[in-house]
Amino acid sequence: MKTLAVSLAGLVVLGAAPLSESTTASGLKEALRVATERAVQSTSKANGFLDNPEIRIGLPGKLSAVATAMRGIGMGAQVDELEVAMNRAAEKAAGEATPVFVDAIQQMGFQDARGILSGGDTAATQYFEKTTTEPLRARFEPIVAQAMKSVGVTKLYDQLVGSYTSAVPFGSAPKLDLNRYVTDETLDGLFTVVGEEEKTIRTNPSARATDILKQVFGR
């Protein structure tokens, strides 16, 4: 018994071995993959953008004077219709976003993976957004353009501008690249929800749906 006691007293309980850079990077990519899939599912459903105050797309600031004037003369319904259509386009486009995001994630190189892992609750999303927004925008813009066409955003915008010009003396709406605006707002909304999903994976064990997520984020 004395020998056993000495042996037990001499044991040193070691922590888990440090994760390799490749395992850490794989875990972060997996977190982003899961987060983007969940974000796409959330935002592409009916009212996914429209009923979410954090990502709902409103008229751009450039059109605030137009919107105010139209509401002032009892034509606010046209403003509301355009806003609804922009959000419908974003929801429709979001449904096509998964392969675009997955491809971008696969091409990412996480030289600073460990720093991202130990960073804030949305560190991976922020890194992803910073390094992929431009190529994602280039690939996503045609998707948004098609979605906008299918729900009639451009037509509604032209009608709004036409009504404003006719109803307001000397009124002229500012020029606006509506496709670029809705594309940027859609991407911003998606990244916002991806960040929320990443935070959930980091903080809620039940959200870690795969072994690599449990291994990397459960430590």
N, C-alpha and C positions, 0 to 999 in steps of 0.2 A: 504493500500500500504506500509505503514511504517513497519507493522508487517511482511508482505511478504518479504520486503527487508532485514529485520533483519534475517529472517529464511534462506534466500538464502545466506546471508553473512556468516552464521554459518555452512553451509554445508562443509564437508571435502570430497574431491574426493579421493577415495581409489583406489590403483592399483589392478590389478587382484590378487586373492588369490594365494599363492605359490602352485605349482604343488606337488602332493604327490610323494613319491619315486616310487610307483608302476606305476603311470601314466608316470613319466619320463622314467622309464625303458621300459615300453611298447612303448613309442614313439621312443626311441633309437633302440629297436628291430625292430620296423616297418620301421624305416629309413634304417636299414641294410637290411631288407628283400627287400624293394623296390630297394635299391641301388644294391644289388646282382643280382636281376632279370634283372635290366637294364644293368648291366655289362655283364651278361651272354648273353643277347640278342645282345649286341654290339660286343662282342668278338667272338661269335660263328658263326657269319655270314661270308660269303666268304671274305677273306682278313682282317678279324677282327683283327688278330695279325699281319699278314704280312705287311699291309699298315699303321700300327700305329707305328711310330718311338719310342714311349715311351715304348712299350711292345714287339716289334718285337724280335723274338728269333734268335740270331746269333750263330755261332759256339762258343763253350766254349774256354776260353783262352788257355786251354791245347792243343787245336788243332790249335792255331794260326800259328805255324811253319809249320804244315801240309798244312793249307790253303794257306799260302804264297808260299810254294814250288809248290803246285799244280797249282796255278795261274801262277807261273813263267815258268812252262813248258807247258802252253797252255791248262791246264785241269781245268780251273776255273769253267766250266759248271757243273762239278760234285760237286764242293763245293756249288754252287748256288742251285743245285737240292736238296742237302741234307738240306740246310737251309729252302728252300720252304717247303719241306716235314715235317720238325719239326714244322713249323708254322701251316701247315695244320692239323697236329696231335693235336696241342694246340687248334685250332679252333673247331675241332671235339670233343675233350674232354670237352671243355668249355660248349658245348651244353648239357652235362650231369651233369653239376655242380649244378644246382638249388636245387634239393632235398638234396644234400650234405650240401650246405650252410644253407638252411632253417632249417634242423635238428640241425646243430651246433648252430644256432642263438636261437632256442627254448630252448636249454639246457644251455644257458648262464645265469649267475646270475650277475646282476649289483648292487653290494653293493655300488659301487662308481658312481652310475648313474648320480647324479647331477654334479659331477666333470667332467664327460665325456660330459654332455650336455653343460657346460660352457667352455669346452676346445677348442682346435683349430678346424679348419674346417673339419679335418679328424680324430678327437679324437676317435670316435666310431669305425671307421675302424681300427685304430692302435691298439685299445684294442682288437678288434675281431681277428686281425691277430696275436697278441702276445699270446692270450689265446687258439687259435684253430688251429694254423698252423700244429702242429704235428698230432693231430687226423685227420685233414683234409687231410694231406699228405698221411696218411695210407689208407684212404678211396678213395682218388683220384688217387693214383698211378696205381691201376689196370685199371682204366678208361683210363688213359693216355697210358698205355701199349697196351690196345686193339686198341686205336686210332692210335698209332704208327704202329702197325701191319697192320692195314687196309690200311694205306697210304704208307707202305713200308719203313719206316725210317731206321729200323735196317739193312735191305738189302742194302739200299743206303750207309749207314755208312760202312758196311763191304766192299762194292765195292770201296769206297773212300780209305779206309785204305789199301786194296789190291793193288790198283793202285799206291798209294804212296810208298808202300814197293817195288814194282816192278820197279818204275821209278827212285827212289832216292837211290843211292848207300848207303848201310848201314842204310837206313831209317827205322825207326820203330815208329809207332804212339803210344802215351801214352795210357794206359788203361783208360777207361772211362765208368762209369755207365750211359749210355745214357738215360735210362728210368728215373733214379732219376733226372738227369739234366733237362730233358724236363718237368718233373712233377714240379720241383721247379720253373722253369721259367714260366710255365703256371699259377701256383698259384700266383707268384709275379705279373704277368700281370693282373690277375683277381683282386687282392687286389688293384693294382694301379688304375684300372678303378672304382672299388667300392668306393675308396676314392674320386675320382673325382665326382662320383654321390652323395656321402654324402655332399660334399661341395656345390653342386648345390641345394640340398634340404635345406641346412642351409641358403643359400644366395638368393635363387630365390623362391619367394612365389608361382609362378605358377608350380613349381616342386613338391609341397606338395599335392600329389594326394589323400590323405585320411584325414579323420577328425582328427585322432590322430596326424598326422604330422602337421596339421594346428594348433592344440591346443598346441603342445609342442614347435614347432619351430617358431610359429608366434608371440611369446611373446616378 
